[in-house]
Amino acid sequence: VLIMALAGFLLVYGFCTLQSTPLDVFPEFASLRVEVQVEAPGLSTEEVESLITLPIEQALNGLPWMETIRSKTVLGLSSVVLIFQEDTDLIRVRSLVQERLALVSPTLPAVVRPPVILSPLSSTSRALKIGISSQTLSRMELTDLALWKIRPRLRAIPGVANVAIWGQRDRQYQVLVDPRRLQANGISLNAVMQATRDASLVAGGGFIETPNQQLPIRQISPITTPNDLAQTLVSFKNNVPIRLGDVTRVVEGHPPPIGDAIINGAPGLLLIVEKQPWGNTLDVTQKVEAVLDSMRPGLAEVEIDSTIFRPATFIEMSLKNLQQAMLLGSVLVIMVLVAFLFEWRTAVISLVTIPLSLMAAAVVLHFRGGTINTMVLAGLVIALGEIVDDAIIDVENIMRRLRLNQKSPNPSPAFQIVLQASLEVRSAVVFASLIVCLVFLPVFFLPGLSGAFFRPLALSYVLAIMASLLVALTVTPALSLTLLPQAPMRRQEAPLARILKTGYRSLLPHLVNRPRWSVAMLIGTLSMTLMALPLLGEEFLPNFMERDFLMHWVGKPGTSLEAMQRSTLRVSQELRAIPGVRNFGSHIGRAEVADEVVGPNFAELWISLDPNIEYAATVRKIQEVVDGYPGLYRDVLTYLRERIKEVLTGTSAAIVVRIYGPDLQILREKAQQVHASLKDIDGLIDLKVESQVLVPHVQIRLRPDVAANLGLSPGQVRSAVATLLQGFKAGEVYQDQEIYTVAVWGEAHLRTDVQALRHLPLETPGGTLVPLGDIADIAIMPTPNEIKREAASRRIDVTANVAGRDLGSVAREIESRVKQISFDRGYHPEILGEYAARQESQNR
């Protein structure tokens, strides 16, 4: 009675406890990493690398527990990623990184923004993608809602690390100047900048002390709208005030965008909710959706689509599949027991022991601090067969002994018979369970990604087997003692058991009398197995039937956001026309403080499929649509597959040939040589050289002697050019708990093309205007679009995926061909990716 009460308590307690257990798609398979980003508006790729990336790399190199350091430099942005050893204290290493950054930050150029350490993210990173669009609201109005209303609510949810916004158009009060108009009114650019700065200045007012109280003073800013800013005084001449609106055009606009988003065939915003490593994906998703639902009444004109990418759906499907597997297993157990024993009581005992074993294993996992994920569920499902076997062995033997005891002239007490029957099979059950667990022991020592993936599976399997063993030794005998003595003991065996035993009795003597036949059959089977082994394909992981797909959509380096938007809009219409594609979302370029360090030529397309459609046929149609754009690099991946590749190599390809060396030109030449050597390998698809290429940029080289003759210093010229072409942040305006920047910028016609740049008028100290082309050489020159580094060396990748052939044979052929290529001193290749990770695990 006590044992059954404890079993019942465990079922109830486990059910209640598991309600708070973290649920995730997959275990944390990425190494601990810390990413540092530095924004450097206006600086070229080479300038960012030399002035920002290298100093930060040198400052952070040599940190304790660090395995490697990677960096990526693009126009105006530096990203440095530090990868640490497994089981390193996250908070401690982030503190060490912060200390080193505090030392190097003062040495960075004044034009850059302070370094930012990104929030820690889980392996799968994205928890939800939310599309926001509207038929009536502009992108700036949507940004106001997303930035100041929606994002603060979402970031307050436990488990949310960051909410990045693609397509963001920050509201900005812009003072647009034309130097010719300023000259006609006798106003200098510096005067406009100073007036704008003073108008948007936030200053305190102190306080007044009275005999009885202290009264603080607040100075209310007169600037709340662009019209207010236009009334700001710039100068006072001939008793006439000259205001900003008299000499400039004051408008409400937005800074130049660094990214864009397409939502269901139209421009919009894409909010990407990123999850902390310890967050519960299902819980975070449900809370985010609850917050969005609570805000919908105040967002009547806004369409919110939170199903573009929803990993929680995969978790829910996995839990449903586990329930179905348990139900099917229970039904099969009932059928087997009925077929062999013809007794419903034995079925009841097994139906109790199966969920009890699984629940015990899940409770242990909960208190270890783990998550219930796909690999854990897979381990529990695999263990289901062994759990059923433990239950049947014990129950069948007890049933047999009780039947024999009933036939005895002096029957023993039921307690004694159940105890003896349990002890008879105890050694067999214990040894069998231990042997099965020992088979999984090497899995716990797998390194890297494979270990992170398969250790939870092995642990959940072993825990379920041990729990099943404990249940078989305690609960099963107790239930048998309660239920089976009252069962009618049949004198004849079940028909199925009788048939099987008859066949076995006729076969066994032949095998016993001819042992060489048995040995020969064993050797033959083993030989055939060994012969078939090399013919089996090699894959790192199986393909998961995910319903969320992403497509990398990469144009030629230097492609504008507008051009990428056009092609993305077109492909979105074609993809949404495919039956079964529920929705579409895309982000182009990058967002502020996000984990995508890319240029405007990079986009990711996201679609989700209806669960009821034919999976393979729909995927083929998607591939056909994507293949219809030959001018772009594109692929079709599930998110998990993409994340695994990203963790292994920092890229989204299955096989990577990474070439290290100091000179970018030589690296590009060697990469093309490797590409030419591999292009005819059967089974290799998506073969490409990483797009580290030269792209055009406009270079301005001042002629100091000419500028000096006109009274212009290099600093004055750089300041004026930067203000007219890039914009100058003069201050902020605070309104209704929202902050808008105030900027001085040149009129659009001043920055349309290179010819307009040559005619850009600059004011001299004498009050005249001189074209920029008269004092500077302006030319279009090549520059790298991006520079990647790893382990303190520049590098370039040749990447590929595999289809129609197994991964291992393709990787071995690549390895042999790369070895035939000669490399100069200081340059060397490495083959990375899923195959390399698999080989590392296999060798271990």
Secondary structure, DSSP 8 states (H G I E B T S, - for coil): -HHHHHHHHHHHHHHHHHTTS-B-SS---S--EEEEEEE-TT--HHHHIIIIIHHHHHHHTT-TTEEEEEEEEETTEEEEEEEE-TT--HHHHHHHHHHHHHHHGGGS-TTS---EE-----SS-EEEEEEEE-SSS-HHHHHHHIIIIIHHHHHTSTTEEEEEEES----EEEEEE-HHHHHHTT--HHHHHHHHHHHT------EEE-SS-EEE-----S-SSHHHHHT-EEEEETTEEEEHHHHSEEEEE----SEEEEETTEE-EEEEEEE-TT--HHHHHHHHHHHHHHHGGG-TT-EEEEEEE-HHHHHHHHHHHHHHHHHHHHHHHHHHHHHHH--HHHHHHHHHHHHHHHHHHHHHHHHTT--B-HHHHHHHHHHHHHHHHHHHHHHHHHHHHHHHHHHSSS---HHHHHHHHHHHHHHHHHHHHHHHHHHTGGGGG--HHHHHHHHHHHHHHHHHHHHHHHHHHTHHHHHHHHHGGGS---SS--HHHHHHHHHHHHHHHHHHH-HHHHHHHHHHHHHHHHHHGGGS---SS-----SEEEEEEE--TT--HHHHHHHHHHHHHHHHTSTTEEEEEEEEE--TT-S----TTEEEEEEEE-TTS-HHHHHHHHHHHHHT-TTSEE--EEHHHHHHHHHHHSSS-SEEEEEE-S-HHHHHHHHHHHHHHHTT-TTEEEEEE----EEEEEEEEE-HHHHHHTT--HHHHHHHHHHHHT-EEEEEEEETTEEEEEEEEE-GGGGSSHHHHHT-EEE-TTS-EEEHHHHEEEEEEEEESEEEEETTEEEEEEEEEE-SS-HHHHHHHHHHHHHTS---TT-EEEEEEHHHHHHHHHH-
